[in-house]
Amino acid sequence: MKSSTRYVVLGISGAVLAFIAGMILAPTVFGTPRFVSSVGAASVPVEMPDVVGLSRQEAQREIESSSLVLAGQWSEYGPMETMGTVIRQDPPPGTLTPRGTPVSIFWNIGPLFRTFHPDSLLGMTAVEAEEKIADWQLYSMGRSRVPHPVVPAGVVVAVCPRQYDSLPVTTSVRLLVSSGWEGMPRFLDMTVEQAEELARERDLFLVVKEKPVEDLAMEGIVVEQQVPPGTAYEKGDSITVLIGKVGLDWGAW
């Protein structure tokens, strides 16, 4: 081998050995960090956090901060005490899983049956009744309107359904609301005092007469009015009502 060729080979070999030595010694001398590949990082398992008892937002933050993925949020009926919180999770807490594992949480939407007292809504305005329904954590399906001879417009006169004490949260509540009344008021089944007060409110002159009845419960109650309810009238008109009277002579009447 010629001397020039030998020098070239030796030079190349020295350069290769110097490069290999630098690769080995550089991290030790200069403190160069060693990096783990993305494949290696993903293969490191993580412990599933315990999110039971947390709100949905808190559970999501805890799951995502653990390098996991929130896959789904499912609702279940449960006790009122834990309403709005996570009551179950899949996978369970403490499970070792790969990073990026999907996690499902199940949160409590409260008991299936909620407090419901429909009679307490009668006489409220529609807005007040709907607020009360919301307080019971039930849902209102709207209002229907009906003319009513006594109840002012906008006030609840009936509620559907008529189930007492409790109602499934899956059942909506509908209100029947008075749209007011035009024309002659309905005096039937009122006491004399109630009829007189209503007549004054409507600028009517009330004429009271007695009519014999056998039922003691109808004593002093309007059993008949000579102008039918809803008939058009003018202020100052008179309206005759017949009041029940037990023991009145039918022949004389």
Secondary structure as the mmCIF struct_conf table of DSSP 4:
data_model
#
loop_
_struct_conf.conf_type_id
_struct_conf.id
_struct_conf.beg_label_comp_id
_struct_conf.beg_label_asym_id
_struct_conf.beg_label_seq_id
_struct_conf.end_label_comp_id
_struct_conf.end_label_asym_id
_struct_conf.end_label_seq_id
HELX_RH_AL_P HELX_RH_AL_P1 SER A 3 PHE A 30
HELX_LH_PP_P HELX_LH_PP_P1 THR A 32 SER A 37
HELX_RH_AL_P HELX_RH_AL_P2 SER A 38 ALA A 42
TURN_TY1_P TURN_TY1_P1 SER A 43 SER A 43
BEND BEND1 VAL A 44 VAL A 44
STRN STRN1 VAL A 46 GLU A 47
HELX_LH_PP_P HELX_LH_PP_P2 MET A 48 PRO A 49
TURN_TY1_P TURN_TY1_P2 VAL A 52 GLY A 53
BEND BEND2 LEU A 54 LEU A 54
STRN STRN2 SER A 55 SER A 55
HELX_RH_AL_P HELX_RH_AL_P3 ARG A 56 SER A 65
TURN_TY1_P TURN_TY1_P3 SER A 66 SER A 67
STRN STRN3 VAL A 69 GLU A 76
HELX_RH_3T_P HELX_RH_3T_P1 MET A 80 THR A 82
TURN_TY1_P TURN_TY1_P4 MET A 83 GLY A 84
STRN STRN4 THR A 85 THR A 85
STRN STRN5 VAL A 86 ASP A 90
BEND BEND3 PRO A 91 PRO A 91
HELX_LH_PP_P HELX_LH_PP_P3 PRO A 92 PRO A 92
TURN_TY1_P TURN_TY1_P5 PRO A 93 GLY A 94
STRN STRN6 LEU A 96 THR A 97
TURN_TY1_P TURN_TY1_P6 ARG A 99 GLY A 100
STRN STRN7 PRO A 102 ASN A 108
BEND BEND4 LEU A 112 LEU A 112
STRN STRN8 PHE A 113 PHE A 116
HELX_RH_3T_P HELX_RH_3T_P2 PRO A 118 LEU A 121
TURN_TY1_P TURN_TY1_P7 LEU A 122 GLY A 123
BEND BEND5 MET A 124 MET A 124
STRN STRN9 THR A 125 THR A 125
HELX_RH_AL_P HELX_RH_AL_P4 ALA A 126 ASP A 135
TURN_TY1_P TURN_TY1_P8 TRP A 136 GLN A 137
STRN STRN10 SER A 140 VAL A 146
BEND BEND6 PRO A 149 VAL A 151
HELX_LH_PP_P HELX_LH_PP_P4 PRO A 152 PRO A 152
TURN_TY1_P TURN_TY1_P9 ALA A 153 GLY A 154
STRN STRN11 VAL A 155 VAL A 155
STRN STRN12 VAL A 156 CYS A 160
STRN STRN13 ASP A 165 PRO A 168
TURN_TY1_P TURN_TY1_P10 VAL A 169 THR A 170
BEND BEND7 THR A 171 THR A 171
STRN STRN14 VAL A 173 SER A 178
BEND BEND8 GLY A 183 MET A 184
TURN_TY1_P TURN_TY1_P11 LEU A 188 ASP A 189
STRN STRN15 THR A 191 THR A 191
HELX_RH_AL_P HELX_RH_AL_P5 VAL A 192 GLU A 201
TURN_TY1_P TURN_TY1_P12 ARG A 202 ASP A 203
STRN STRN16 PHE A 205 VAL A 213
BEND BEND9 GLU A 214 GLU A 214
HELX_RH_3T_P HELX_RH_3T_P3 LEU A 216 MET A 218
TURN_TY1_P TURN_TY1_P13 GLU A 219 GLY A 220
STRN STRN17 ILE A 221 ILE A 221
STRN STRN18 VAL A 222 GLN A 225
BEND BEND10 GLN A 226 VAL A 227
TURN_TY1_P TURN_TY1_P14 PRO A 229 GLY A 230
TURN_TY1_P TURN_TY1_P15 LYS A 235 GLY A 236
STRN STRN19 SER A 238 VAL A 246
TURN_TY1_P TURN_TY1_P16 GLY A 247 GLY A 247
TURN_TY1_P TURN_TY1_P17 TRP A 250 ALA A 252
#
